[in-house]
Amino acid sequence: MDTCNRSGRRTASYWRSLIGKMQARLSQSRTRLVPGRHLGHTVDIDRLICPLRYDLRVRIDFIRLLSQAWTLYETDLDQFLDRPEAKAYYVWFRDVACARFHPELTRDAPRLASAFVERVHDTARLWRSIQTNGYNPATPIRLRAGDPVRPVNGKIIQTTYYAGDGCHRMACLYVGGQTQLLPEQYEVQIQPNFRPLDNTSLLIRHLPLDATGYLRFISGFYCAGRELDTAEAIRSHVATSRPELLPELDTVFAFDLPSFSAQ
């Protein structure tokens, strides 16, 4: 169909087509929110954790400490906070959470200490609530996805979903024995040119995390639960059992492993 009439002016059909194309482009550039019920499948929590979100591992370890040492938490908070899992949780709170969202706290030691204790109590209340009342699907965990997903620190991760908001709730579910998110427990925020967080690289620098601990964390996912402590052993296992993940693993190692030689 012609786009111009005899006078050379654009026709109505031309403008309708142009507006339709512009609206399609605009919809692609907007963030969309999709309920998990519409997607209809489960999401592996271990894949949300590894390799980019060691902070989720830290939170899981802390909540597991709460579950195992609840009496100590209630009766001797100082001794409870002296446990390694609690110290790692403090590092996450200071160097990841506060550094990103409340940097003013990192410059005020008394306020930071008070805020951390309140965070500990909030997490304890959340754990006890989920254990007592179950998970509340009215506030779904928000995952993130991208169209497209951009590499972060050179890491090219071949997955659809990334951890977003509600990580403490996800950690509570995991400690309670749930390894996958059910459709009614999550929603997905899809955004253009999405670059996921790489909190693993941050915590390598701030935690007392050595190369052996890091490699066991990585192998837990890439080697299907096996804890291997050398990069060569992990690469060999992945090359044999999950070769489709080997290029991804190499991009992860390329950025992370030099951090340990610099320690």
HELIX and SHEET records of a PDB file:
HELIX    1   1 ALA A   12  SER A   29  1                                  18    
HELIX    2   2 GLY A   36  LEU A   39  1                                   4    
HELIX    3   3 ILE A   45  ILE A   49  1                                   5    
HELIX    4   4 TYR A   54  GLN A   68  1                                  15    
HELIX    5   5 TRP A   70  THR A   75  1                                   6    
HELIX    6   6 LEU A   77  LEU A   81  1                                   5    
HELIX    7   7 PRO A   84  TRP A   92  1                                   9    
HELIX    8   8 PHE A   93  CYS A   98  3                                   6    
HELIX    9   9 ALA A   99  PHE A  101  1                                   3    
HELIX   10  10 PRO A  103  ARG A  107  5                                   5    
HELIX   11  11 ALA A  109  ASN A  133  1                                  25    
HELIX   12  12 CYS A  167  VAL A  175  1                                   9    
HELIX   13  13 PRO A  183  GLN A  185  5                                   3    
HELIX   14  14 ASN A  199  HIS A  206  1                                   8    
HELIX   15  15 ALA A  211  TYR A  222  1                                  12    
HELIX   16  16 ALA A  231  SER A  241  1                                  11    
HELIX   17  17 PRO A  243  LEU A  245  5                                   3    
HELIX   18  18 LEU A  246  SER A  261  1                                  16    
SHEET    1   A 4 ARG A  32  PRO A  35  0                                        
SHEET    2   A 4 TYR A 186  GLN A 191 -1                                        
SHEET    3   A 4 ILE A 141  GLY A 146  1                                        
SHEET    4   A 4 TYR A 162  ASP A 165 -1                                        
SHEET    1   B 2 VAL A  43  ASP A  44  0                                        
SHEET    2   B 2 GLN A 180  LEU A 181 -1                                        
END                                                                             
